[in-house]
Amino acid sequence: MDTRFSALSIDIMLLMLACSFITLLPNVVRSADKKSVPAGALRSSVLAPFNVPTARALVQAPSTVGSCDGATLFGTASDGQAGRPLSYGWELSNVAGSIDPAVPAAVATAFASLVRNRPRLDVPEAVLPGGLVFSFTLTVSNWLGSLSSQTVQVRWCSETRC
């Protein structure tokens, strides 16, 4: 991770110039030349890094799933965390292929029970009925507020059609 800041000023003993490297340790700030200052004695201002990391959602998922199978969607290839964990959010964004208007609402209710704040989404076969196409959207964000989304479609085969 690039920790060069456009500016960082500290009132006591230490002035970090533009493009300086710093190390943030528990209760201590240390400059590249190994000068340290207790963090409790500091009043500082930090501007954003020159190259702010941008979150990027990347989903790996099967395009077709058998009628008796579940599916696992992976967002583990997403990046842009800037040295801290990304936040993950999975949504069921569309259900296509149903003639009965009650089916999408029932599917959304079942989907709501799944754990959706992790990089991996496990969808058991019992949650989604066969013969439909489901769109899943992964949204990732990093601690700097950068957001990114990707949507994938998965077709659940029924016993009679795929």
C-alpha positions as CSV (number, residue, x, y, z in Angstrom):
1,M,0.0,0.0,0.0
2,D,1.3,3.5,-0.9
3,T,1.4,5.5,2.4
4,R,2.8,8.7,0.9
5,F,0.5,11.5,1.8
6,S,0.2,14.9,0.1
7,A,0.7,16.5,3.5
8,L,0.8,15.6,7.1
9,S,1.7,18.1,9.8
10,I,2.3,17.3,13.4
11,D,2.7,20.1,16.0
12,I,5.3,18.4,18.3
13,M,8.9,17.5,17.3
14,L,8.0,16.2,13.9
15,L,7.0,17.6,10.5
16,M,6.2,15.2,7.8
17,L,6.9,16.7,4.4
18,A,4.9,15.9,1.2
19,C,5.7,12.4,-0.1
20,S,7.0,11.2,3.3
21,F,6.4,7.7,4.5
22,I,5.0,7.1,7.9
23,T,4.2,4.1,10.1
24,L,1.2,4.2,12.4
25,L,1.9,2.0,15.4
26,P,-0.3,1.6,18.5
27,N,0.1,4.9,20.3
28,V,3.1,6.0,18.2
29,V,3.6,7.7,14.8
30,R,7.1,7.0,13.3
31,S,8.6,8.7,10.3
32,A,10.8,7.1,7.6
33,D,13.9,8.4,9.4
34,K,12.8,6.5,12.6
35,K,11.7,9.7,14.6
36,S,8.8,8.7,16.8
37,V,6.2,10.8,18.6
38,P,3.6,9.4,21.1
39,A,0.2,9.6,19.3
40,G,-1.5,11.0,22.3
41,A,0.7,14.1,22.1
42,L,-0.2,14.8,18.5
43,R,-2.5,17.2,16.8
44,S,-2.3,16.3,13.1
45,S,-4.0,16.8,9.8
46,V,-3.8,14.2,7.1
47,L,-4.8,14.7,3.5
48,A,-5.8,11.8,1.3
49,P,-3.1,9.7,-0.3
50,F,-2.1,10.7,-3.8
51,N,-3.4,7.4,-5.3
52,V,-6.6,6.7,-3.5
53,P,-7.4,2.9,-3.9
54,T,-10.6,2.3,-5.8
55,A,-12.8,-0.6,-4.8
56,R,-13.5,-3.1,-7.6
57,A,-16.1,-5.8,-7.4
58,L,-15.3,-9.1,-9.2
59,V,-17.8,-12.0,-9.0
60,Q,-17.1,-15.6,-10.0
61,A,-20.3,-17.6,-10.4
62,P,-21.6,-20.5,-12.5
63,S,-23.8,-19.5,-15.4
64,T,-26.0,-22.6,-15.0
65,V,-26.9,-24.7,-12.0
66,G,-28.7,-28.1,-11.9
67,S,-32.1,-28.5,-10.4
68,C,-30.8,-30.3,-7.3
69,D,-27.7,-28.2,-6.8
70,G,-26.9,-25.1,-4.8
71,A,-24.5,-22.4,-6.1
72,T,-21.6,-20.6,-4.6
73,L,-20.8,-17.1,-5.8
74,F,-17.3,-15.7,-5.0
75,G,-16.4,-12.1,-4.5
76,T,-13.0,-13.0,-3.2
77,A,-11.2,-11.6,-6.2
78,S,-12.6,-8.1,-5.5
79,D,-9.8,-5.6,-4.6
80,G,-9.1,-2.0,-3.6
81,Q,-9.2,-2.6,0.1
82,A,-6.4,-0.1,0.8
83,G,-4.9,-2.3,3.6
84,R,-8.2,-2.9,5.4
85,P,-10.9,-5.4,4.7
86,L,-13.6,-4.6,2.1
87,S,-17.2,-4.5,3.0
88,Y,-19.4,-6.9,1.0
89,G,-23.1,-6.8,0.2
90,W,-25.0,-9.3,-1.9
91,E,-28.4,-8.6,-3.3
92,L,-30.9,-10.6,-5.5
93,S,-31.5,-7.9,-8.1
94,N,-33.8,-9.7,-10.5
95,V,-35.8,-12.9,-11.0
96,A,-36.6,-13.6,-14.7
97,G,-38.7,-16.3,-16.3
98,S,-41.6,-16.6,-13.8
99,I,-45.2,-16.3,-15.0
100,D,-46.5,-16.2,-11.4
101,P,-46.0,-12.7,-9.9
102,A,-45.8,-14.1,-6.4
103,V,-42.6,-16.1,-7.1
104,P,-40.2,-13.1,-7.1
105,A,-41.5,-12.0,-3.7
106,A,-41.2,-15.5,-2.3
107,V,-37.7,-15.8,-3.6
108,A,-36.7,-12.4,-2.2
109,T,-38.0,-13.5,1.2
110,A,-36.0,-16.8,1.1
111,F,-32.9,-14.9,-0.1
112,A,-33.1,-12.5,2.8
113,S,-32.4,-15.3,5.2
114,L,-28.9,-15.9,3.7
115,V,-25.7,-14.4,5.1
116,R,-24.9,-11.7,2.6
117,N,-22.0,-9.6,4.2
118,R,-19.1,-11.9,3.3
119,P,-17.0,-12.3,0.1
120,R,-18.7,-15.7,-0.5
121,L,-22.4,-16.3,-1.0
122,D,-23.7,-19.8,-0.6
123,V,-27.2,-20.3,-2.1
124,P,-28.7,-23.7,-1.3
125,E,-31.0,-25.3,-4.0
126,A,-34.0,-25.1,-1.7
127,V,-33.9,-21.3,-1.7
128,L,-34.4,-20.7,-5.4
129,P,-36.9,-22.5,-7.6
130,G,-35.7,-24.2,-10.8
131,G,-36.4,-22.9,-14.3
132,L,-35.7,-19.3,-13.6
133,V,-32.8,-16.9,-14.1
134,F,-31.5,-15.0,-11.1
135,S,-29.4,-11.8,-11.1
136,F,-27.1,-11.4,-8.1
137,T,-25.3,-8.1,-7.4
138,L,-22.2,-7.8,-5.3
139,T,-21.4,-4.3,-4.0
140,V,-18.0,-3.8,-2.3
141,S,-16.7,-0.8,-0.5
142,N,-13.4,0.1,1.1
143,W,-12.8,2.2,4.2
144,L,-12.2,5.3,2.1
145,G,-15.8,5.2,0.8
146,S,-15.1,3.9,-2.7
147,L,-17.9,1.6,-4.0
148,S,-18.1,-0.8,-6.9
149,S,-20.8,-3.3,-8.0
150,Q,-21.0,-6.2,-10.4
151,T,-24.1,-8.2,-11.4
152,V,-24.1,-11.8,-12.7
153,Q,-26.9,-14.0,-13.9
154,V,-27.3,-17.7,-12.9
155,R,-29.9,-20.0,-14.5
156,W,-31.3,-22.6,-12.2
157,C,-32.4,-25.5,-14.3
158,S,-35.7,-27.3,-13.5
159,E,-36.2,-31.0,-13.9
160,T,-37.9,-30.4,-17.3
161,R,-36.0,-27.4,-18.7
162,C,-32.7,-25.6,-18.6
